Amino acid sequence: MRRPIVLVPACQRQLGSHVWHMAQDKYLHAVLHGAGCMPLLLPAFGVEADLEAALHIADGVMLTGSASNVDARLYGEDILHPDLPQDPARDATTLPLIRAALARQLPLLAICRGFQEVNVALGGSLHQAVHAVPGMQDHRENVLDPLARQYAPAHRIKLMPEGLLSRLLGGESEMLVNSLHGQGIARLADGLLVEALADDGLVEAYTVASAAGFTLAVQWHPEWQVEDNPQSMRLFDAFGQACRDYREQQHRKTG
């Protein structure tokens, strides 16, 4: 039996004279080896993307992190730091994709930028620079550090009792996570349910309360060396099982 298909929206980048659609290998590796699914890269074509054609063959959607920021104008603010990278083609692809995937009850896993995208797609807003907000800690990595240090656990998060994340992790009440982001949630969109908070109060994980299927969005990077992290493997395994369950349900409907 074939592996479930997981759509992974691409970032759009200019490299030299050409425009590329790309995703980091660590995310695709985590879908394949952590979730046991087949990743399928979705180009960032924006309004030209045939999302229905892609969703017709999908059993799940995973939104990746990225160096680019979600356009602040999408939540009613001016861009405070235009020198930081933007990716309007990805924004124009992922935000409608999120709403369409939730309407189809597709399993959804969102990481870092993807975590922020879901919040914006559903009407929430972001801190454009968390470290500049009074009372908030600096959640950014030191880009001069080697990758192993950048992705090492940086702070703890507190898990909501009886929440999905706590249940997936065997009832844990807190965990250590890495931290590689400058932006973060300011106003949580209506219908999102907090699953974890950092010590400074920043939302670190949530689910979509009204979603019939599996949804989980996290601000940290569980895809990093996923096979060496039992907690990350539990998250991807749960996502993969949800994709397999969705595929089986669809097969029964059409069979």
N, C-alpha and C positions, 0 to 999 in steps of 0.2 A: 504494500500500500504506500502511496506517495506521501512525502512529508507535507505538512500544512504549508501554505504559501503566506509569507509575512511581507507586506509592503513596507519598504524603508524609503521614505522620501529623501531625495538627494539635496545637497547644497549646490548652488551654482557659483562657480568661481571663474575668474579670468586668470589664466596662466599663460604668460607670454602673449601671443597674438590670438589665442583661442579661448572660447568659453567652454568650460567643462561642467558636467554633472557628476557629483562624486559623494561618497560616504566613506568614513574611516573604516578600515578593516576590522578594528576591535568590535564595532557594533555588529557587523555582518557575521563575524566569528561567534559572537555571543548568541545570535539568533540560531546559527547552525549547531553549535556545540553545547550551548546552555539550554536553549529552548527545544532543540531537536527539530527545528523547522527550516524551511528553505527561504532565505531572504531574496526579495526581488526588488531591485532598485527602481524607484519611481522618479522620472526626470522632473525637474522643477520648471514646468512649462506654464505655471500660473493658470490664467483663464483659458489657455489653449489646451490644458491637460484634460483628457477624457477620464475623469475620475470614476465614472460609472463603469467603464470598461475595465479599469484596474480593480475596482472593488468587487466586481463580479467574480473574479478568480481568486480573491484574497480570503484567507482564513484568519487574518490578524493584521494589525498595523503597529509598527514600532517607530517612534519619533526619536531621533538622535540628538545629541549635543552638537554644538558647533561654536566656532570662534565668533560668529556674527551675532548681532543683537536683533531681537524682534523690533520692528519699526514702532517707535513710541506713538506715532500718529494714529496707529491702529487702536490705541486706547485713549485717544484724545489729548495727547501731550506733544509738545515740540521735542525734537531730538536734542538732548542736552549736550551730547558728545558726538558730533558728526564725524569726528576723526576716527571713531571706532567702526569696525566693519559692519556693514548691513548686507542683507540678502533679500531684496524685495521679491525676487522670483520664488524663493522658498516660502516666504510669508504668503504669497498669493496662491501657493499650492497647498501648504499644510493646513491653513485655517479652514478653508472649505472642506478639505479632506477629513479633518477631525470631526466636523459637524456631520458629514455624510457617514463616516464610520460609526459614530455613536447612534445615528438613526438606524443603521443596519444591525446594531447590537454586536458589532465585531469586537473581539478582544483588542484592547489598546494598552500598550506599554509606552510611557513617555519619559525621556531622560533629559535632564538639564535644560537645554533650549527647548526641547520638546515639551517638558514640564511647563515652561513659561508659555509656549504656544497654545497649549490646551486652555490655560487660564484666560489668555487674551481672546481666543476663539469663542469662548463662552461668556465674554463680557467683563472679565477682570482686568486689573492693571498691574504694572510692575514698578518697582524701584529701579531707576536706571543706573544707580550706583549705590548698592547696599551699604558700602563702607562709608558713604557720606551721610547716611541717615543717623541722627543722634540715637545712641543706645544700641546700635547694631555693630556687630563685629565685622572684620574684614574677611570675606569668604573667598577671596581670590587666592590663586596659587602664585608661587614665585616662578616666573617663566624661565629664570636662569637655573633653577634646580634641575637635576636629572629627572626623567619621567617617573622613576620609581618613588622619588621623594614627593613629586607633585601629586601623585595619586595615592600616597600613603594616608591612613586615617588622620583627619585633622581636627575633628570635634565630635562631640556626641549629639545624638538626637533622642528625644523622648517619644516613645510610641504610644498612641492612644490605646487604652485598655479595650480589649474586645474588637479592635479594628482589624481590617483585612491584613495590614502589614504585620501587626503583632501576631495574628493567627498563623500567617505564613511562616513566621520565624519561631513558631513553637511557644507563643505566649511571652516572648521577650518584652520588657518594658523600656529598654533603651539599647542603643547600638552606636558604634563609632563609624563615621563615614568620611570619605574624602571630600574636598571642597575646592572647586575650580570654577567659580562663577562670580561675575561682577554684578549681575542683575538678580532680582528675586521678586517674589510676590509682594505687592503692596496691598491691593484689595482682591481678596479671593472671590472668584466668580460665584454667582448664585448657583446652588446645586452641587457645589464641590464640598467634599467632606474631608476635613483635616485628618491625616493619618499619623503625622509626626511633626514635631517642632524642634528647632535648635534652641539652645539655651537663651539666645537673645530674642526668641519669639518668632523668628522667621519660619514660615511654613516650609517644610522639607519633603513632605509627601502628602498626597491626597488621592481620593477616589471620586468618581462621578456618582453621586448618591442615587440618581434616577436610572443609571445604566442597568439593564437587565443582565448584561454579560460582564466579563472581567475587565476592569479598568484600574490602572495604577500608574501614578505619575510621581517621579522622584527627582529631587534636585541634584543628587550626587551621581556618581558614575559606577553603577554595579557591573557594567560591561567590562571594566578594566580587569584583565587577567581573571575572567569569570570562573574558570575551572579551578582556581586556587582559593576561592572564597566561598565557603559553604553557604553563607547567608545570601550572596548574590545568586548562587546556583538555585536556591529555593525560589527566588523571585522569577528567574527565567524558566525554571521547571514548571511553575504554576502558570506562567504565561503560555508556555508551550502546550500544556495540558488543555488550557482553555481554547487554544487554536485547534487542537485535535477534536475537542468536544464540538466546537462550532462546525468544523468540517463534517463531522458525523451527522449533526443535526441537519445540515444542508443536504447531505446525501439522502437522508431519510425523506426529506421534503420532495426531492426531485426523483427519487428512486421508485 
